[in-house]
């Protein structure tokens, strides 16, 4: 039976691979990659750099296929209908990806071979690979077993780059998306909020609110790479700088992956013990 490995490869630094991941690369016959086009060519190049580093240049077989396009229009609609349209668009995208994965595995991997998907960060956190493989299995055309090799997530890389502990003493940390932040604002019962997938920079609107005045932001992009960008400060003070830096970087490279932590910082209490 075919074996498929879903390997977390970290946020971009080839040295972030675990020893378990390196061993998994060494037993892989074919590496599957989705090509997101010229604007994101760096993403494929970084995967090749990782494979070159750990397997030797030319010491592996890589099969790339064009990533099916996704309808991005629903992402801009925050209404109930917009949320439903967004879910439908993502479901359709996953279905077309499942068909592509199925063809790649059937055409490129022997019956007893081992194939691998190299996943940015960790496969358990805001990545669709495992869900798509479940769809492939449910279609019933190709039999396989799959294994997951965890990786260093961008959340961990952000904390390391900013030298942070993500949670306060005895308190939780919440992980969410930019879309949810834009819809619901900063949760009133949360002190530490990690925000991923914020292509519309939802923090900029938050910066102008009373809630934003009490927040610090720790932002990072291209974590673990030579292009790493880090900015930290009070949200109202640095939101504009982050927005401009992010836009400039995206124009320069054609793509960006970023993440940030919002941390509530209490104001100095008044003599009555109340917040001013």
PESULKA-V471342 format. One record per run of one state. SS is the DSSP state (2 for helix, 1 for strand, 0 for the rest). FROM is the first residue (numbers start at 1). TO is the last residue. If there is no record, write none. Layout:
ss:SS from:FROM to:TO
ss:SS from:FROM to:TO
This chain:
ss:0 from:1 to:1
ss:1 from:2 to:8
ss:0 from:9 to:9
ss:1 from:10 to:10
ss:0 from:11 to:13
ss:2 from:14 to:16
ss:0 from:17 to:18
ss:2 from:19 to:26
ss:0 from:27 to:29
ss:1 from:30 to:35
ss:0 from:36 to:37
ss:2 from:38 to:55
ss:0 from:56 to:61
ss:1 from:62 to:66
ss:0 from:67 to:72
ss:2 from:73 to:76
ss:0 from:77 to:79
ss:2 from:80 to:108
ss:0 from:109 to:113
ss:1 from:114 to:119
ss:0 from:120 to:120
ss:1 from:121 to:121
ss:0 from:122 to:128
ss:2 from:129 to:139
ss:0 from:140 to:143
ss:1 from:144 to:149
ss:0 from:150 to:153
ss:2 from:154 to:162
ss:0 from:163 to:173
ss:1 from:174 to:177
ss:2 from:178 to:184
ss:0 from:185 to:191
ss:1 from:192 to:196
ss:0 from:197 to:202
ss:2 from:203 to:207
ss:0 from:208 to:211
ss:2 from:212 to:214
ss:1 from:215 to:221
ss:0 from:222 to:228
ss:1 from:229 to:234
ss:2 from:235 to:253
ss:0 from:254 to:257
ss:1 from:258 to:264
ss:0 from:265 to:276
